[in-house]
Amino acid sequence: MIKRITFLILTAIFLCSCDFTDDALGRWPERTFPISRKKLTAAINQLYDQNVEYKVPSKWMEEDSSEKKSYFYLPGTTFYFKENPEEMFFVTFIGDDTMLADSSKTIIAIRSVYNDGAWLRYSDERPAEQVRIEKRFDKGIISKLELYSGTEALKAQLGH
């Protein structure tokens, strides 16, 4: 009985000390599209077809592959930005199999950002960088996905 109470107390302390705005894998605020994953994937493919500059260049393929391998269990893609600064955004679909099968909405989020030779999570970045990255994602990627999908994404906010 004492072990059970101790376990419950330690579990409660742990849960109270966690910051659930940045999940264990790390991510920027979610973007929810009111369409199926299949339709959003088609919009992503159209984005790559019409904006080849967002495809990862060969010089960064190894870094991109290493990040995809570390998140092998999550479907995702990488968007490349050439300058100001040069970086990659690794973006995944959010949810379990049931959520990903939901044809009424699809959620995506940046999981990590590669610049200055390292992959960084949301919690690794300074607040100003978090905001800069989020704005760049909205302007460069989300706005195009909205255009190609004919929908508007709902943008979650994490304290800014």
Residue pairs with C-beta under 8 A, 6 or more apart in sequence:
19 123
21 158
21 159
22 121
22 122
22 123
22 158
25 71
25 74
25 111
25 121
26 111
26 112
26 121
26 122
26 123
26 124
27 92
27 94
27 109
27 110
27 111
27 121
27 122
28 109
28 110
28 122
28 130
28 133
28 134
28 137
28 158
29 109
29 134
29 155
29 156
29 157
29 158
30 94
30 107
30 108
30 109
30 155
30 156
31 107
31 108
31 109
31 142
31 153
31 154
31 155
31 156
32 105
32 106
32 107
32 153
32 154
32 156
33 39
33 40
33 105
33 106
33 107
33 108
33 145
33 146
33 149
33 151
33 153
34 104
34 105
34 151
34 152
34 154
35 43
35 103
35 104
35 105
35 106
35 149
35 151
36 102
36 103
36 104
36 106
37 93
37 100
37 101
37 106
38 103
39 106
39 149
40 106
40 108
40 145
40 149
42 148
42 149
43 145
43 148
43 149
44 77
44 145
46 148
47 54
47 141
47 144
47 145
47 148
48 54
48 55
50 148
51 144
53 80
53 82
54 79
54 80
54 81
54 140
54 141
55 80
56 64
56 78
56 80
56 88
57 80
60 80
60 88
60 114
63 88
63 114
63 119
64 78
64 88
64 90
64 114
67 78
67 90
67 112
67 114
67 119
68 76
68 78
68 90
71 90
71 92
71 111
74 92
74 93
74 111
75 92
75 93
75 100
76 90
76 91
76 92
76 93
76 111
77 90
77 91
78 88
78 89
78 90
78 91
79 88
79 89
79 91
79 137
79 140
79 141
80 87
80 88
81 87
81 88
81 89
81 136
81 140
85 115
85 116
86 115
87 113
87 114
87 115
88 113
88 114
88 115
89 110
89 112
89 113
89 133
89 136
89 137
89 141
90 110
90 111
90 112
90 113
90 114
90 119
91 108
91 109
91 110
91 111
91 137
91 141
92 108
92 109
92 111
93 100
93 106
93 107
93 108
94 107
94 108
94 109
95 102
95 107
99 107
100 106
110 122
110 133
110 134
110 137
111 121
112 119
112 120
112 121
113 119
113 120
113 125
113 133
114 120
122 130
122 158
125 133
127 160
130 160
131 160
134 160
138 155
142 153
142 155
145 153
146 152
146 153
